[in-house]
Amino acid sequence: MSERLSEDELNAIRKRIYELKLEHRDLDDAIDHLVALGTFEELKIKRMKKRKLQLKDTIARLEDRLIPDILA
């Protein structure tokens, strides 16, 4: 999988990672806020946590694309 990415592609991936990390942090803050209010909307919180995990997985995949294959 020695796919060489252009500088534009690398920058697009970095930008997307940044956006996803912001969304992840915002979800974390929203979950904390809901829990602090005591409004335990369990289904909503579960969905938010699931989305956070999806974001984390996507971020990890994108970050892996930024690391060049050493064993080519």
N, C-alpha and C positions, 0 to 999 in steps of 0.2 A: 504494500500500500504506500509506495513512495510517490505520492501525489505532491507535486510542487505547486504551491499556491503563489499567485501574484501578490504584490504589495497591496493592491486594492482589495483582493479577497481576504488577505490577512486583516486589513483594517476593518472590513465589514464584519468579520468574525469577532474581532475585539469589541466593536461597537455593540454587536448583538449580545455578547457576554455581559457587557456593562449594563445594558437594558434589562437583561434577565436577572442580574444580581439586584438591580433596583427593585424589580417586581418582587423578588424573593424577600428582600428586606421589608418592603411595604406590607407583604402578606404577614410576615412575622410580627410586625408592629400591630397590624389589624387583629391578629389572633390574640396577642397580649392584651390589647384594648378590650376585646370582647370578654376575655376571661376576667380582667380586672373589674369590669362593670357588673360581673355576675350574671350577665345574660347568656346563659349557657345554651346557645343554639348549637347543640351537638352536631347535627347534620351539616350545618354551615361550616363549623370549625373543622370537621372531618374533611369536607371538600377543600377547604383552604389548605389544610395540611397535605392533602394528596397533591394539590397543585404545586405546593412548595417542593415536594419530592420530585415531581416531574421537572420542575425548573432546575433543581439540583442536578438531575441526570443529564438534562440538555446542556447545562453549563459544563459539566464534566466532559461530555462528548466534544463540545466545541473547543474546550481547552486542549483536549488531546490532539485535535487537528492542528493546533498551533505548534505542537512539539514535533520536530522533524524525526523521521525514522532513522535511527542510528544503524540498525542492523539491516541494511538494504542489500 
